């Protein structure tokens, strides 16, 4: 994808210390019954599979939750306030978790059992019917779908929701579908409808067609096998054409989910109450158990962990959508049986990397020496041990379809690095004693890791010059093409569980620019040609395998970055909260199944 979001990179920084994470999705079979084979993501202990669902699987109501009951209020402890409520401006996971309760789009994700998930029709009757080799996708809307004001949702609202994404004031949400419709990268898609729909212009019917109130047809110039997953992003949720207030919609949107916003005091609190216009018969995944959610902002990871571990008073009725257990408490949570039974845990989609500035370090053996020297176990330890992460052998997260447990640089077998091999390679390169400027974020985790990494690099023969950068400007600094650093870390999370939203973002040389995610400045026309080829594969299952192969080829042949660790998380609930589970797609607690116990 040509979308290179600094926010995605910064969100991964937040994954380190804050929790404002971005949403992910995945790639899988064909829609509307054309191809419904499961696609499996390799994971330790389980296989997560995703299926593109047909009409039968997309019907409501949602499957029964054992013990689920109506009534009560859930207290939600959140570190960060919600910057955006307009779905078109939503990209971070804090807001994405909220979106599961108040916004609906054409498609969504539904857990069927255990680690099995489907991409289902949400407002649509199914996950989509494709034709013309994946260039055309057709969606039919369900009956009985409404906004919170009681007005019916029609194809005109869906068209409006897509077209307003082209408007200049929409700057924070996803851009995948806009780029696909315009068949262009970067921000050039805006030229197709520069004012959005607000001056009476629309996308032509051969791009976006609404032949009647129930039908929406997307026409692309290239096959887009992953459209159902892109449409499941909260950024593509429906906005009322008649009630669209443009910029003001970001503070007062119309709900389509089981809850609506009763009050919002930015930075302080939000209250959600039942939306009486939501019909469970139309919704295959959501429930409406609590009477309300009372959300409190400004609660740190340490504070929320302490309160939830105590399970005293109102904390029994509390949880968090995205706050993780803080790193210093993870071991206690995992070892205390009473607390552990109130926890959920799993992988997040983020992977940390040590980028090697290929503009400055052109010698491959030097890059190989850096790769072998990196002590991956040290970064896992810095994040709280096994509860906060797992060593990475390759670039692709275990949450992604097609991931294989490859380990080209023996990072798993040599968890503290292979200094001897690194020293040998550096000597062979003729660069022993070379100066290596190492930039890192001055957060505690990365400061701890920098000590271990520097020791290894110096033992291997490098003259390491450390440069710590404050968190607020870290990604601005390393995102400059003309930066003065040789190595520097970043983290990246897929927008849905497909490496199509990872490999091109990180390693496509055509995306090297200030602020882009290709922090290593990697350029290789051979691999860029391969990216273009894989994008055109109609079957996303086959494409997933090809992305994995390409990722390993880039790692082995060019070594532009060193994979370090896969992020994991642990979250807690109070003892009076039921229905909590770790959603493999959301990568956090799933809010829509929560209820208050008797």
C-alpha positions as CSV (number, residue, x, y, z in Angstrom):
1,X,0.0,0.0,0.0
2,X,1.3,3.5,-0.7
3,X,-0.2,4.8,2.5
4,X,2.7,5.7,4.8
5,X,1.3,7.0,8.0
6,X,3.6,8.6,10.5
7,X,0.7,8.0,12.9
8,X,1.0,4.3,12.5
9,X,4.6,4.5,13.4
10,X,3.9,6.8,16.3
11,X,1.1,4.5,17.4
12,X,3.6,1.7,17.7
13,X,5.7,4.1,19.8
14,X,2.5,4.4,21.9
15,X,2.4,0.6,22.0
16,X,5.6,0.9,23.9
17,X,4.5,3.3,26.5
18,X,0.9,4.4,26.0
19,X,-1.5,2.1,24.3
20,X,-2.9,4.2,21.5
21,X,-2.6,1.4,19.0
22,X,-3.8,1.1,15.5
23,X,-6.3,-1.3,14.2
24,X,-5.5,-4.3,12.0
25,X,-7.3,-6.6,9.7
26,X,-6.4,-9.5,7.5
27,X,-6.6,-11.1,4.1
28,X,-8.6,-14.2,3.4
29,X,-10.7,-16.1,0.8
30,X,-13.3,-14.7,-1.6
31,X,-16.6,-13.0,-0.7
32,X,-20.2,-13.9,-1.3
33,X,-19.5,-17.6,-1.6
34,X,-16.9,-17.5,-4.3
35,X,-14.1,-18.7,-2.1
36,X,-14.7,-19.3,1.6
37,X,-11.7,-21.4,2.6
38,X,-10.1,-20.5,5.9
39,X,-6.9,-18.6,5.9
40,X,-4.7,-19.4,8.9
41,X,-2.1,-17.3,10.6
42,X,0.6,-19.3,12.3
43,X,0.8,-18.6,16.0
44,X,2.3,-20.2,19.0
45,X,-0.3,-22.5,20.6
46,X,-3.1,-21.8,18.1
47,X,-4.0,-21.0,14.6
48,X,-6.1,-18.0,13.9
49,X,-8.3,-18.3,10.8
50,X,-10.3,-15.7,8.9
51,X,-13.1,-16.4,6.5
52,X,-15.0,-14.1,4.1
53,X,-18.6,-14.9,5.2
54,X,-21.7,-15.4,3.1
55,X,-25.2,-14.1,3.8
56,X,-26.1,-16.8,6.3
57,X,-23.1,-16.0,8.6
58,X,-23.8,-12.3,8.4
59,X,-27.3,-12.4,9.9
60,X,-28.0,-11.2,13.4
61,X,-28.5,-11.5,16.3
62,X,-25.0,-12.2,17.6
63,X,-24.2,-15.5,19.1
64,X,-25.2,-15.9,22.7
65,X,-22.6,-15.0,25.4
66,X,-22.6,-17.5,28.2
67,X,-23.9,-15.7,31.3
68,X,-24.6,-12.5,29.4
69,X,-27.3,-10.3,31.0
70,X,-28.7,-6.9,30.5
71,X,-28.2,-4.1,33.1
72,X,-25.6,-2.3,35.1
73,X,-22.9,0.1,34.2
74,X,-19.3,-0.7,33.3
75,X,-16.5,1.7,34.3
76,X,-13.8,2.0,31.6
77,X,-10.3,3.2,32.6
78,X,-8.4,4.8,29.7
79,X,-5.1,6.6,29.5
80,X,-5.9,8.7,26.4
81,X,-8.9,10.7,25.5
82,X,-10.5,10.3,22.1
83,X,-9.2,12.9,19.7
84,X,-11.8,11.9,17.0
85,X,-15.3,10.6,16.9
86,X,-16.0,11.1,13.2
87,X,-15.3,7.6,11.7
88,X,-13.5,9.1,8.8
89,X,-10.9,10.5,11.2
90,X,-10.4,7.3,13.2
91,X,-7.2,5.3,12.8
92,X,-5.9,4.6,16.3
93,X,-7.1,1.7,18.4
94,X,-8.3,3.6,21.4
95,X,-10.9,5.2,19.1
96,X,-11.3,2.0,17.2
97,X,-12.4,0.2,20.3
98,X,-15.0,2.9,20.9
99,X,-16.1,2.5,17.3
100,X,-17.1,-1.1,17.8
101,X,-19.9,0.2,20.1
102,X,-21.1,3.3,18.1
103,X,-20.2,2.9,14.4
104,X,-21.0,0.3,11.8
105,X,-19.7,-0.2,8.2
106,X,-20.4,-2.5,5.3
107,X,-18.3,-5.3,6.8
108,X,-16.9,-6.2,10.2
109,X,-15.2,-9.1,12.1
110,X,-17.0,-11.8,14.1
111,X,-15.5,-14.4,16.3
112,X,-17.2,-17.8,15.6
113,X,-15.4,-20.0,18.1
114,X,-12.1,-19.9,19.9
115,X,-9.5,-18.5,17.4
116,X,-11.9,-18.7,14.4
117,X,-13.0,-15.4,12.9
118,X,-15.1,-14.3,9.9
119,X,-15.3,-11.1,8.0
120,X,-19.1,-10.7,7.9
121,X,-21.5,-8.3,6.3
122,X,-22.3,-5.7,8.9
123,X,-24.6,-3.2,7.3
124,X,-24.3,-5.3,4.1
125,X,-25.9,-8.7,3.7
126,X,-22.5,-10.5,3.2
127,X,-18.8,-9.7,3.0
128,X,-19.1,-8.8,-0.6
129,X,-19.5,-10.4,-4.0
130,X,-16.6,-10.0,-6.4
131,X,-16.5,-10.2,-10.1
132,X,-14.3,-9.2,-13.0
133,X,-11.3,-10.9,-11.4
134,X,-11.7,-8.9,-8.2
135,X,-12.0,-5.5,-9.9
136,X,-15.7,-5.2,-9.1
137,X,-17.3,-5.7,-5.7
138,X,-21.1,-5.5,-5.0
139,X,-22.8,-5.0,-1.7
140,X,-26.5,-5.2,-0.8
141,X,-27.7,-3.4,2.3
142,X,-29.7,-5.1,5.0
143,X,-33.3,-4.1,5.9
144,X,-33.9,-2.3,9.2
145,X,-30.5,-0.5,9.6
146,X,-30.8,3.0,11.0
147,X,-29.0,5.9,12.4
148,X,-29.7,6.9,16.1
149,X,-32.2,9.5,14.9
150,X,-34.3,6.8,13.3
151,X,-33.5,7.6,9.7
152,X,-32.8,4.6,7.4
153,X,-29.3,3.9,6.1
154,X,-29.3,3.8,2.3
155,X,-26.7,3.4,-0.4
156,X,-26.6,7.2,-0.7
157,X,-25.2,7.3,2.8
158,X,-22.6,4.7,1.9
159,X,-21.6,6.6,-1.2
160,X,-21.4,9.8,0.8
161,X,-19.3,8.2,3.4
162,X,-16.7,7.1,0.8
163,X,-16.8,10.4,-1.1
164,X,-16.3,12.6,2.0
165,X,-13.0,10.7,2.5
166,X,-11.6,12.7,-0.4
167,X,-12.4,16.0,1.2
168,X,-9.4,18.1,2.5
169,X,-10.6,18.2,6.1
170,X,-10.4,14.4,6.4
171,X,-6.8,13.9,7.2
172,X,-6.5,11.3,9.9
173,X,-8.3,8.2,8.7
174,X,-7.3,5.4,6.3
175,X,-6.7,6.1,2.6
176,X,-6.6,2.6,1.1
177,X,-10.0,2.6,-0.7
178,X,-9.6,6.2,-2.0
179,X,-6.2,5.3,-3.5
180,X,-7.6,2.1,-5.0
181,X,-10.6,3.9,-6.6
182,X,-8.3,6.6,-8.0
183,X,-5.6,4.1,-8.9
184,X,-2.9,6.3,-7.5
185,X,-0.7,6.6,-4.4
186,X,0.1,9.3,-1.9
187,X,-2.5,12.1,-1.6
188,X,-3.0,12.3,-5.4
189,X,-6.4,10.5,-4.9
190,X,-7.8,13.8,-3.7
191,X,-7.7,15.3,-7.2
192,X,-10.4,12.8,-8.2
193,X,-12.9,14.6,-5.9
194,X,-11.0,17.4,-4.3
195,X,-14.0,18.9,-2.4
196,X,-15.6,15.6,-1.6
197,X,-19.3,15.5,-2.2
198,X,-19.9,18.9,-0.7
199,X,-20.2,21.0,-3.9
200,X,-22.6,18.6,-5.6
201,X,-20.0,16.5,-7.4
202,X,-19.8,12.7,-7.1
203,X,-17.5,9.9,-8.1
204,X,-18.5,8.6,-11.6
205,X,-20.6,5.5,-11.8
206,X,-17.8,3.6,-13.3
207,X,-15.9,4.1,-10.1
208,X,-18.6,4.0,-7.4
209,X,-22.2,3.0,-8.3
210,X,-25.4,3.1,-6.4
211,X,-28.1,1.9,-8.8
212,X,-30.8,1.8,-6.0
213,X,-31.1,2.5,-2.3
214,X,-29.9,-1.0,-1.4
215,X,-26.9,-1.5,-3.7
216,X,-23.3,-0.3,-3.7
217,X,-20.9,-1.3,-6.4
218,X,-17.1,-0.6,-6.3
219,X,-15.2,-0.5,-9.6
220,X,-11.4,-0.7,-9.5
221,X,-8.8,-0.6,-12.3
222,X,-6.8,-3.3,-10.5
223,X,-8.0,-6.4,-8.5
224,X,-8.5,-5.6,-4.8
225,X,-8.8,-9.0,-3.1
226,X,-8.7,-7.5,0.3
227,X,-11.5,-4.9,0.0
228,X,-13.7,-6.6,2.7
229,X,-10.9,-6.2,5.2
230,X,-10.4,-2.5,4.3
231,X,-14.1,-1.9,4.6
232,X,-14.0,-3.3,8.1
233,X,-11.8,-0.5,9.3
234,X,-13.7,2.0,11.5
235,X,-12.6,4.7,9.1
236,X,-15.0,3.5,6.5
237,X,-18.1,3.3,8.8
238,X,-21.2,5.0,7.6
239,X,-21.9,8.8,8.0
240,X,-25.4,10.3,7.4
241,X,-25.5,12.2,4.2
242,X,-28.3,14.5,5.6
243,X,-26.8,15.0,9.0
244,X,-23.1,15.4,8.0
245,X,-21.8,18.6,9.6
246,X,-18.3,18.2,8.1
247,X,-15.7,19.2,10.7
248,X,-18.3,19.4,13.5
249,X,-19.2,15.8,12.9
250,X,-16.0,14.9,14.7
251,X,-17.5,16.1,18.0
252,X,-21.1,14.9,17.6
253,X,-21.5,11.9,15.2
254,X,-24.7,9.9,14.7
255,X,-24.4,6.4,16.1
256,X,-25.3,3.3,14.2
257,X,-24.1,0.8,16.9
258,X,-25.7,-0.5,20.1
259,X,-24.6,2.6,22.0
260,X,-24.7,6.3,21.5
261,X,-22.8,9.2,23.1
262,X,-24.7,10.8,26.0
263,X,-21.9,13.1,27.1
264,X,-18.2,13.8,26.2
265,X,-15.8,16.0,28.1
266,X,-12.5,15.7,26.2
267,X,-9.7,14.6,28.5
268,X,-12.0,13.9,31.4
269,X,-14.9,11.5,30.6
270,X,-17.5,10.0,28.2
271,X,-20.8,8.3,28.8
272,X,-22.3,5.8,26.4
273,X,-26.0,4.8,26.7
274,X,-28.2,2.4,24.8
275,X,-29.1,3.3,21.2
276,X,-32.8,2.3,20.9
277,X,-32.6,2.5,17.1
278,X,-30.0,-0.4,16.9
279,X,-31.7,-3.6,15.9
280,X,-29.9,-6.8,17.1
281,X,-31.5,-8.7,14.3
282,X,-29.3,-6.9,11.8
283,X,-26.1,-7.3,13.7
284,X,-24.0,-10.5,13.6
285,X,-21.4,-9.5,16.2
286,X,-22.5,-6.9,18.8
287,X,-24.5,-7.1,22.0
288,X,-26.2,-4.5,24.1
289,X,-25.7,-5.8,27.7
290,X,-24.8,-2.9,30.0
291,X,-27.1,0.1,30.4
292,X,-24.1,2.3,30.1
293,X,-20.3,2.7,29.8
294,X,-18.7,5.4,32.0
295,X,-15.3,6.1,30.5
296,X,-12.7,7.9,32.6
297,X,-9.6,9.4,30.8
298,X,-6.2,10.2,32.2
299,X,-5.7,6.9,34.0
300,X,-2.1,5.7,33.5
301,X,-1.2,2.0,32.8
302,X,0.2,1.8,36.3
303,X,-2.9,3.3,37.9
304,X,-5.4,1.2,36.0
305,X,-3.3,-1.9,36.7
306,X,-3.2,-1.1,40.4
307,X,-6.9,-0.4,40.6
308,X,-8.0,-3.5,38.7
309,X,-5.6,-5.8,40.6
310,X,-7.1,-4.5,43.9
311,X,-10.6,-5.4,42.7
312,X,-12.0,-3.2,45.5
313,X,-15.3,-1.3,45.4
314,X,-16.2,0.2,42.0
315,X,-13.1,-1.4,40.5
316,X,-15.0,-4.7,40.5
317,X,-17.1,-3.2,37.8
318,X,-14.2,-1.8,35.8
319,X,-12.0,-2.7,32.9
320,X,-10.2,-0.9,30.1
321,X,-10.6,-1.1,26.4
322,X,-6.9,-0.6,25.6
323,X,-4.8,0.0,28.7
324,X,-2.4,-2.8,29.2
325,X,-0.9,-4.1,32.4
326,X,2.2,-2.0,33.0
327,X,5.5,-3.8,32.4
328,X,6.5,-3.8,36.1
329,X,3.3,-5.6,37.1
330,X,3.2,-8.3,34.4
331,X,5.1,-11.0,36.3
332,X,2.8,-10.5,39.4
333,X,-0.3,-10.7,37.2
334,X,0.9,-13.9,35.6
335,X,1.8,-15.5,38.9
336,X,-1.1,-14.5,41.1
337,X,-3.9,-17.0,40.3
338,X,-6.7,-14.8,41.6
339,X,-5.6,-11.9,39.4
340,X,-4.6,-14.0,36.4
341,X,-8.2,-15.5,36.1
342,X,-9.4,-11.9,35.5
343,X,-6.9,-11.3,32.7
344,X,-6.9,-11.7,29.0
345,X,-3.8,-11.7,26.8
346,X,-2.5,-12.2,23.3
347,X,-0.4,-10.9,20.4
348,X,-0.7,-7.4,19.1
349,X,0.1,-6.8,15.4
350,X,3.2,-4.8,16.1
351,X,6.8,-5.8,15.4
352,X,9.8,-3.8,16.5
353,X,12.7,-3.3,14.1
354,X,16.2,-1.9,14.3
355,X,16.5,0.1,11.1
356,X,19.8,0.4,9.4
357,X,20.2,3.6,7.4
358,X,21.2,2.1,4.0
359,X,22.1,5.6,2.7
360,X,24.9,5.7,5.3
361,X,25.7,2.0,5.7
362,X,26.1,0.5,2.2
363,X,28.3,-2.4,3.1
364,X,26.1,-5.5,3.5
365,X,28.6,-7.3,5.8
366,X,28.4,-4.3,8.2
367,X,24.6,-4.6,8.2
368,X,24.8,-8.3,8.8
369,X,27.2,-7.7,11.7
370,X,24.6,-5.3,13.2
371,X,21.9,-7.9,12.7
372,X,23.8,-10.7,14.5
373,X,24.8,-8.4,17.3
374,X,21.3,-7.3,18.3
375,X,20.3,-8.9,21.7
376,X,16.6,-9.5,21.0
377,X,15.9,-11.0,24.5
378,X,16.9,-7.7,26.1
379,X,14.0,-5.9,24.4
380,X,11.5,-8.6,25.5
381,X,12.8,-8.3,29.1
382,X,12.5,-4.5,28.9
383,X,8.8,-4.8,28.0
384,X,8.0,-7.1,31.0
385,X,9.1,-10.5,29.7
386,X,6.8,-13.0,28.1
387,X,3.7,-11.1,28.9
388,X,4.8,-8.1,27.0
389,X,6.5,-9.6,24.0
390,X,8.3,-12.4,22.2
391,X,11.5,-12.5,20.2
392,X,11.1,-12.0,16.5
393,X,12.9,-14.1,13.9
394,X,11.5,-12.2,10.9
395,X,9.6,-9.1,9.8
396,X,6.1,-10.5,9.9
397,X,3.9,-10.6,13.0
398,X,2.3,-14.0,14.1
399,X,-1.1,-12.3,13.8
400,X,-0.8,-12.0,10.1
401,X,-2.0,-14.5,7.5
402,X,0.8,-16.5,5.9
403,X,3.3,-15.9,8.7
404,X,6.0,-18.6,9.1
405,X,8.3,-19.0,12.0
406,X,11.5,-18.4,10.0
407,X,14.7,-17.1,11.7
408,X,17.4,-16.3,9.1
409,X,19.7,-14.6,11.6
410,X,19.3,-17.2,14.4
411,X,17.8,-14.6,16.7
412,X,15.7,-17.3,18.5
413,X,18.7,-19.6,18.9
414,X,21.0,-16.8,20.1
415,X,18.6,-14.6,22.1
416,X,21.4,-12.3,23.4
417,X,23.0,-12.0,20.0
418,X,25.9,-13.7,18.3
419,X,28.8,-11.3,19.0
420,X,31.5,-13.6,17.6
421,X,29.8,-13.9,14.2
422,X,29.1,-10.1,14.2
423,X,32.8,-9.4,15.0
424,X,33.9,-11.8,12.2
425,X,31.7,-10.1,9.6
426,X,32.7,-6.6,10.6
427,X,36.4,-7.6,10.3
428,X,35.8,-9.1,6.9
429,X,34.1,-5.9,5.8
430,X,37.3,-3.9,6.6
431,X,35.2,-1.6,8.8
432,X,36.3,-2.6,12.3
433,X,36.3,0.3,14.7
434,X,33.8,2.3,12.5
435,X,31.6,4.9,14.2
436,X,28.0,3.9,14.6
437,X,25.5,6.5,15.6
438,X,22.7,4.8,17.5
439,X,19.5,6.8,18.0
440,X,16.7,5.6,20.4
441,X,13.7,6.9,22.1
442,X,14.3,8.0,25.7
443,X,11.5,5.9,27.1
444,X,12.6,3.5,29.9
445,X,12.2,0.4,27.8
446,X,14.4,1.6,25.0
447,X,16.9,3.1,27.3
448,X,17.3,-0.2,29.0
449,X,17.7,-2.0,25.6
450,X,20.2,0.6,24.4
451,X,22.6,-0.4,27.1
452,X,22.6,-4.1,26.1
453,X,22.7,-3.4,22.4
454,X,25.6,-0.9,22.8
455,X,27.6,-3.5,24.8
456,X,27.2,-6.1,22.0
457,X,28.0,-3.7,19.2
458,X,31.1,-2.5,20.9
459,X,32.2,-6.1,21.6
460,X,31.7,-6.8,17.9
461,X,34.1,-3.9,17.1
462,X,31.9,-0.8,16.5
463,X,32.5,2.6,18.0
464,X,29.0,3.3,19.2
465,X,27.8,6.9,19.7
466,X,24.4,6.8,21.5
467,X,21.8,9.5,20.9
468,X,18.6,9.5,22.9
469,X,15.7,11.4,21.5
470,X,12.6,12.6,23.4
471,X,9.5,10.7,22.6
472,X,7.5,13.6,21.3
473,X,9.9,14.3,18.4
474,X,11.5,10.8,18.0
475,X,9.6,9.8,14.8
476,X,10.0,13.3,13.3
477,X,13.8,13.0,13.7
478,X,14.3,9.5,12.4
479,X,11.7,10.1,9.6
480,X,14.0,12.7,8.0
481,X,15.8,11.3,4.9
482,X,18.8,13.4,5.8
483,X,19.0,12.3,9.4
484,X,22.4,11.8,11.0
485,X,21.8,8.4,12.5
486,X,23.1,4.9,11.4
487,X,20.7,2.7,13.3
488,X,17.3,3.5,15.0
489,X,14.3,1.5,16.1
490,X,10.7,1.7,15.0
491,X,7.6,-0.5,15.4
492,X,5.0,-1.2,12.8
493,X,1.5,-2.7,12.9
494,X,-0.5,-4.0,10.0
495,X,-3.8,-2.3,9.1
496,X,-5.4,-5.7,8.8
497,X,-3.7,-9.2,9.1
498,X,-2.0,-9.1,5.7
499,X,1.6,-8.4,5.1
500,X,0.4,-6.3,2.2
501,X,0.1,-3.5,4.8
502,X,3.6,-4.2,6.1
503,X,6.2,-5.1,3.4
504,X,5.5,-2.3,0.9
505,X,5.2,0.3,3.7
506,X,8.5,-0.6,5.2
507,X,10.6,-1.5,2.2
508,X,9.2,-0.1,-1.0
509,X,12.0,2.3,-2.3
510,X,9.4,4.3,-4.2
511,X,8.1,5.5,-0.8
512,X,11.3,6.9,0.5
513,X,10.4,10.5,1.6
514,X,10.4,12.5,4.8
515,X,7.9,11.1,7.2
516,X,7.5,7.8,5.4
517,X,7.7,4.4,7.0
518,X,10.6,3.2,4.9
519,X,13.0,4.3,7.7
520,X,15.9,2.3,6.4
521,X,15.6,4.0,3.0
522,X,15.6,0.6,1.4
523,X,15.6,0.6,-2.4
524,X,15.7,-2.5,-4.7
525,X,13.9,-2.4,-8.0
526,X,13.9,-6.2,-8.1
527,X,11.8,-6.4,-4.9
528,X,9.6,-3.4,-5.9
529,X,8.7,-5.3,-9.1
530,X,7.9,-8.3,-6.9
531,X,5.6,-6.2,-4.7
532,X,3.6,-5.1,-7.7
533,X,3.3,-8.7,-8.9
534,X,2.0,-9.9,-5.5
535,X,-0.6,-7.1,-5.3
536,X,-2.2,-8.4,-8.4
537,X,-2.7,-11.9,-7.1
538,X,-6.5,-12.4,-6.9
539,X,-6.4,-15.1,-4.2
540,X,-5.2,-13.4,-1.0
541,X,-4.3,-16.8,0.5
542,X,-1.7,-17.3,-2.2
543,X,-0.6,-13.6,-1.9
544,X,0.0,-14.1,1.8
545,X,2.5,-16.8,1.2
546,X,4.2,-14.7,-1.4
547,X,4.5,-11.7,1.0
548,X,6.1,-13.9,3.6
549,X,8.7,-15.2,1.1
550,X,9.4,-11.7,-0.1
551,X,9.9,-10.4,3.4
552,X,12.5,-13.1,4.1
553,X,14.3,-12.4,0.8
554,X,14.5,-8.7,1.7
555,X,15.8,-9.6,5.2
556,X,18.4,-12.1,3.9
557,X,19.6,-10.4,0.7
558,X,19.5,-6.7,1.8
559,X,19.3,-6.6,5.6
560,X,17.7,-3.1,5.8
561,X,16.4,-3.7,9.3
562,X,16.7,-6.2,12.1
563,X,13.4,-7.8,13.4
564,X,13.5,-7.6,17.2
565,X,10.2,-8.6,18.9
566,X,6.5,-9.2,18.5
567,X,4.4,-7.2,20.9
568,X,2.0,-8.9,23.3
569,X,-0.3,-7.6,25.9
570,X,-2.1,-8.5,29.1
571,X,-5.3,-6.7,30.2
572,X,-7.4,-6.9,33.3
573,X,-11.1,-6.7,34.3
574,X,-12.8,-6.4,37.6
575,X,-14.5,-9.5,39.1
576,X,-18.0,-8.3,38.3
577,X,-17.2,-8.0,34.5
578,X,-18.2,-10.9,32.3
579,X,-17.9,-11.7,28.6
580,X,-14.3,-10.5,28.4
581,X,-12.0,-12.1,25.8
582,X,-8.9,-11.0,23.8
583,X,-10.0,-10.3,20.3
584,X,-7.4,-11.6,17.8
585,X,-8.4,-8.9,15.3
586,X,-8.8,-5.9,17.6
587,X,-5.8,-7.0,19.6
588,X,-7.4,-5.9,22.8
589,X,-10.5,-6.7,24.9
590,X,-13.6,-6.9,22.7
591,X,-16.1,-4.3,24.2
592,X,-19.2,-5.6,22.5
593,X,-19.4,-8.8,24.5
594,X,-18.9,-7.3,28.0
595,X,-21.6,-7.5,30.7
596,X,-22.1,-6.9,34.4
597,X,-22.4,-10.0,36.5
598,X,-25.2,-10.3,39.1
